[in-house]
Amino acid sequence: MTTTVPRILIVGGGYAGFYTAWKLEKLLGRGEAEVTLVDPLPYMTYQPFLPEVAAGEIEPRHVVVGLRRHLKRTTVIAGKVTGIEHASKTATITPIEGDETFTQSYDQIVVTAGAVSRTFPIPGIADNAIGLKTIEEAVAIRDRLTSNFDKASVLPAGPERDRLLTVVVVGGGFAGIEVFAELRAYASSLLKFYPTLAFEDTHFHLIEAMGRIMPEVSQKTSEWVLADLAKKGAFVHLDTQVKGAVDGVIELSTGEQLPTDLIIWTAGVMANPTVVRGSDLPVEERGRIRTRPDLRVGTEDEIVEGAWAAGDVSAVPDLSGGGVGGFCVPNAQHAVRQGKLMAKNIVAVLRGEQPKEYNHKNLGAVAGLGLYNGAFQSGNIALTGLIAWFAHRGYHGLAMPTWERKFRVIGDWIQNFFHGREVVNLEAVQKPRAAFEEFAARPRPAAPAADAPAPAAAPADKKAEPVAAK
């Protein structure tokens, strides 16, 4: 007689997905359930550290957590879930290699596919800008800026040098302000290595459509950040929209034009459309999966049995009353805690118990604004400067999953304290075969075949005669 155990399928290995699988491994007994996680990437990225990666303060590989290394009892599939048919409890998976899709059956599905950069149909943005949602983007930003310093250092003063040394960040939320401030500080630290360049040659512009930056903090704290950026020679354009970014020229709603070689887009996120549009799970007006406070998919009156969601892809009611529009905001703080609770709730349901509701009051917001500078807001408590910078590093250092990763990140900070930032440009790694191809020997082209003499034509009036056998 064969017995089957419940099959749990986790869609996405970001914060919520990784923590759900990690916690399930600790809570489930041997043979109590089978857990499978599907993600095209072999790691979870700790996104709050991406601005520091872009600024050369943390080694890129230290802010990602290997799924296979830390999920010992979870089957990891390298691919994308491109379809969910919950009516039949099957998911369509497209592997990262090849076009052949296959289906995966499940008993419980956990949708934690996260979010992607939300853009608008502005001419040139899709072709010229870069986001800040992945470790690859953070590395590319650092390499591009450092490479531009190399190029600009051998050019005379003029429009082309100005273009190379101009950075434009679109979006004044936490991600935009952090990468903007970190890159401003990084550029300033680079100048000592480039004697032909001066501080006045570097130009930093942040574009924000609203009348203020960082809505997560108080107006007073926001104004302090603006004043601090202004002191460092960075320009913030409020109540301004991007109208175009064609041929590397940012066109603003004010009529101003900014030639640049580096455009960073941080103006919002949206739920992963590949997963949301390819499923039959209920979706709310903003494109997120409708989710109950206990993290089961559904509404207050109806539960979609066997379906769960958390993180940026879901619309989870914020029972603390602090969420925008009544829902939890898309940030790491909620995703991590939701993932942990969801694992507990799934195990509770499998064991015939009742799941608990997610109720977490936001602890506050903390931002790093370059070395030894930051901003922190929790309720009416606001900190700025060095003490806020310590709060930033303390919080995220502890929040980084696994002790192995914590030690690596803290080790980077200690190294940088004594030796300074890492300023090596590895942009060439994006074309790793270029040097090999340049000097690789190739077979010489074959010589054209010599023209063979044409056979003599037989006389037209003479017929060929058969040869008699002797």
N, C-alpha and C positions, 0 to 999 in steps of 0.2 A: 504494500500500500504506500503510495507516494503522498507526501504532504507538501503544501506550498506555504510560503510565508508572505506577508504583505510586501509589495514592491513600491518603494518610494522613489519618484523621479524628481530631481531638482533641476530646474531650468535656469542656468546662469550661476557662475562661480564668483560673483562679486561679494561685497560685504555680507549681505543677507544670506546668499546661497552658501558661501563658505562657512559662516558661523552656524547655519542650520545643520549642515553635514557634520561639522566638527563636534557640535553639541550632541547630535544624534548618536555619534560613535561612542560618546561617553554614557549616554542614557540607555541605549538599547542593549539588551542582553544578547549573547551569542545566538545566532539563528532566529532572533525575534523578528527581523525584517531585513530586506535587501535594499541598500541605498545606492542609487546611480546619480551622478552629477554630469550634466552636459554643458560644455563651454568650449568655444573655439580657442581660447587661450589657456595655457597650462598653469596660470597663476592668477591670484587675486591681487589687485593693485590698491595700495593704501593711498587714495587720492589726495588727502590733505597735505601730503608731503611732495606733491608734484611741483609746486612753486619752488621748493628748496632744491629739487633735482634740477630744475631749469636754471637755477642760480649757482649750480656747482657746489652745493653744501652737503648733499647726500649722494652716495653712489647709487645709480639707478636700480641695480639688482637688489639692493637692500630694502627697497620699499615695496617689493612684491613678495607674495607668499606662495611657494610652490604647492599646487593642489595635491599632486601625487606624493610629495614628501610628507605632508602633514595630515592627509586623509588616508589612514592606513586600511580602513575597512570599507571604503567607498569605491565603487567602480567609476572611474573617470573616463568619459567619452569625449574625444576631441572633435567637436562639431557644433552646429547650430540647430536649435529646435525651430523649424520653419512652419510647423503646423501642430495644433493641439485639437483633437476631437474628443472632448471630454465625454460626449455621449457614449462613445465606445471605449473610453479610457485608453486612447492610443496617441502617441506623439510621433510626428514625422521629423526625422533627424537627417540633416545634410552634413556629411563628414567634411573636414577641412581639406581633404584630398579626394578628388574625383567628384563626379556629378551624380553618382548613384545614391539615392536616398533610401532609408529604411525606416521601419516603424518600430516603436518601443512601447510595449504594454506596461501599464502601471495600475496600482490600486489607489495611491495617493500622489498627487502632483503638487509640487511647490514651485510657483512662478516667482523667480527673483532675478529677472533678466536685466534689471537696472535701467539706466537712462543713457541717452546719447545727446550730443550737442544739438540744441534747437537753433536753426538758422532761418532766415527769411530770404525770399527770392530777390536779393540785392545783386545787381550786376557785379561780377568779379569775385564775390565772397567765396563761392564754392570752388573757384579755380585758384585763388591766391591766399586765402586765410588758412590758419591752422587752429585746431581746438586745444583744449587742455583737459582731456578726460582719460588719456592713456599715458603709460610710461614712455611709449614711443614718441608721442607728441612732445612731452617734456624734454626728452633728450634732443629731439630735433630742434627745439627752440634754443636750447643752450648752444648747440653746435652752430646753428645759423648765426646767432648773434656774435659768437666768438670768431667764426669765419669771416663775418663782415668787418670785424676789427682788423683782421689780417689784410683784407682787400683794401680797406679804406686807408690803412697806414702807408701805402705806397702811392696814393693818389694825391694830387694837389687839391687845395681847398676849392670847392665848387659843388654844383648840384648833385653829381654822382656820389661824391663822398658823403654829402648830407643825407642822401637817400639810404645809403648803406648803414648809416648810424642813427636812423630814425626808427623807433619802435612804436607801434600803435596797438593798444589793447582796447577791445570793444566789450563793454559790460562792466558796471561798477559794483557788482556783488562781491562776496568774499573772495571767490576764486580770481576774479579780475583784479581786485585791489592787491591781493597777495602777490600774484605773479608780476604785476606792474611794479610794486615796491621792491620786490626781490631782484628783478632784472635791472631796475635803476641802480640799486646798490651793487649788483654784480658788474655792471658797466663801469661804475666809478672805480671799482677795485681793479679792473683791467687796464685802466689808463697808465698805471705805473710801468706796465710792460710795453707801452707804445709811446715812445717819446715824441713822435710826430703828431700825436693827437692830444687835444685838450678837452677839458670838461665841457666847454662851450660848443664843441663839435657834436656832442651827443644830444639827441632830442627824443623825449618820451611824452607820448600823448595817450590819455585815456578818454574814451568816448562813452558817455552815459546818457541815455534818452530821458531819464527821470531827473528831477530837480535835486537829488541827493544821492550819495553813495552808501553802501552797506546798510540796507534797511534793517538788518538784524540788530544793530546797535542804536544807542540814543543819538539824537541830533547833535548833542554836544560832542560826543565821541567822534561822530562822523566829521564834524567840522575840525576837530583836532587832527584827524588823519589828513584832511585836505591841506591844512596849514603845514603839516610835516612834509607832505609830498612837494608842496610849493617851495619850501626851503631847500629841497634837494634838486630843484630844477626840473621837476616833472609837472606837466600841464594836464589838468582835468577839465574836460569840456562837458558841463552839465546842460540838461535840456537840449541835447544835440543828438541828431540821428545820422547814421551812415547812409548815404544815398548811392554810393558806388565805390568799387575798388578795382577798376579796370586798369590793366597795365601797371599795377603797383602804385596807383595814385588814389588815396582815400579822398572821396568827395563828401563833405559834410553838409548838413542842412543849413548851416550858416553861410554857405558859399565858399568856405575855406577849403583848400586842397593840400593834402599832405603826401608827398612822394615818400614811399617807404618800401623796404624789402622784407619787413617782418610784421605781419598782421595776425594778432592773436584774438580769437573769438571766444568769449566767455559769457555771452549774453543769454544765459538760460539753458535749460535742458528739457527733454521730453521723454516720456516712457518709450522703451525700445519698441519701435513700430513693427519690426519683423515678427516678434512674438505676439504682440497684442492683436495685430490685424490677421494673423494666421490662426487664431484660436476662436473657439465658440464660447469662451467665458465672457460674462457680462462686463461691459466697459462703460465708464462714465464719460461726461462731456469733454473732459480734458485728455481723453485717450488713455486713462489708467484703468487697471482692473479693479472693479468694485470689490471692496474688502471690508469685512466686519471687524469690530474691535478685537475679536479673538483670533484674527488673522485668517479665518476661513473666508473663501470667496463667497460673495453674496451680499444681501442687504439685511436690514434689521428684521425684516419679516420672512426672508427666504435664505436658506443655506444651500450652497452648491456642494453637496457631499463629496468628499475626497479631493477637494481643490483648496489650495492655500496660496497666499501671496504676501509679499513683504518688500520693503525697500522702495526705490524710486519708481518701480513699475506699477505700484499699487496705490490706491486711494484709501489709506487707513484713517478712520476717524481719530482725531486728537482729543481724547477724553480729558486732558489737562486744561483744555480751553485756550491754549496758546497758539494753535495752528492756524495758518492762513486759510480762510474759507472753511474752517472746521476740520481740516485734515492735517496730518503730519507733514511737515516740510521735507523735501528730498535732501537729506543730509546723512552723513556717516553715523552720526550719533543715534538717529532713529533706526537705521538699517541694521546696525550691529545688535542693538537691543531687541529689535523685532525678530532677528534671526535666532537669537538665543531662546526667546519665549516660544517661537514657533516650533522649535525642536521639542520643547517640553510639552506643548499642546498636542503635537502629533503623537507623541508617545502616550499621552493621557487618553486620547481618543482610541488608539490601538488597544489600550488596556481597559476600555469601557468607562473611562473617567471623563469629567467635564473640563474643557479647555478654559484658560483664564484670559481675561481681556488685557490688551496692551494699554497701559496708562503710565506715561513717562513725561514728566515736566522737563522741558529743555533746560539743561544746566547752564546755558549761556553760549556765547560766541567768542572765539579767540582767533586772532590773526597774527601771523608773522609778517613784519614789514621790513625785512632786511636784518642783518646781524645786529643784535642787541637792541632791537626796536620792535614793538608790537602794540596791539590793542586788545582789550578784554572787556566784555560786558556780560554781567549776570544780574538780571533784575535792575535795581537802581545802583548797583556797584559797578563802577567803571575804572579800569586801570589802563595806563598808557606808558609807553617807553620801555625801559629795561625790565621792570617787574612784570609787565604784560608779556614781554618776550620770554621770560622764564616760565610764566604760566602756560604759554603756547607750547613750548618744548616739553614741559613737564606733562601736560595733559596728553599730547599726541605720542610722546615717548611711551607712556603707560598704555595708551589705547592701541598701539601697534600690536597686532596679534602675534603670539608665540614669543617665548623668551629668546629664542635664537635670533629672531628678527630685531627684537628690542636691542640686544647687545650689539648687533651690526650697526644699527642706526646711531646709537649712543657712541659707539666707537668712531663713527665718522665725525660726529660733533667734537669729540675730544681731539682727534687728529687735526681737524680744521682750526681748533683753538691754538694749537702750537705751530701748525704749518700753513694755515690759510686755506682759502678755497681751492678747489681743483679747477684749473683754467685751461686744460688741454682740449683742443678742438678735435673731435673724431668724426667730423662730417663725412670723411671719406669712407667710413664703415657702411654707409648707405649704398655704396657701389664697391663692394669688396673685391671684385675681380678686375677693376680698372687697371691697377698696376701690373697684374699678371698678363692681361690681354695686350697691354701696350708693348711689351717686349717678348711676348711668346712667339716662337718660330712657327711658321705656317708652311705647309707644302707649297712648292712653286707651282704655278698653273701649268697644266700640261701643254707641251708644244703642239702647235697645229700640225695635223697629219700632212705629210708631203703629197702633192698631187700625183696620183698614179697615172702612167701613160694610158691613153685610151686605146682599147683593142682595135685592130685594123678591121675595117668594115668589108664584108664580102661583096663582091660585085653584085649589083642588083639583078643581072640577068642570069646569074649562075646559081643553081640550086644545090644545096648540100646533098652529097651522096652518102649513103650508108656504107660503113666499112665492112667488108666481107670477112667473116671469121675464117681463119686458116685451119 
